[in-house]
Amino acid sequence: MCAGYGVEYVEQPVVPADRETLKRLCEAKILPIVADESAVRHTDIPALIGCVDGINIKLDKCGGIRSDCR
């Protein structure tokens, strides 16, 4: 499948609120699933535990390196 083409992971293949599908895809272990749009603030991360293999943090979209860190 995709791994045969050198694909290493899939980034946010569903809409941000669809954590159930993220979890099913992650459990299928076809390729690692990495959240993007689902993790805009640090407070979004706990809900993603067990739903994804990783998180892609785009600092510009999240408000910068020091935003929301308190």
Summary of the structure (lengths in Angstrom):
residues: 70
radius of gyration: 12.8
end to end distance: 42.3
largest distance: 42.5
contacts: 156
relative contact order: 0.21
helix: 34%
strand: 10%
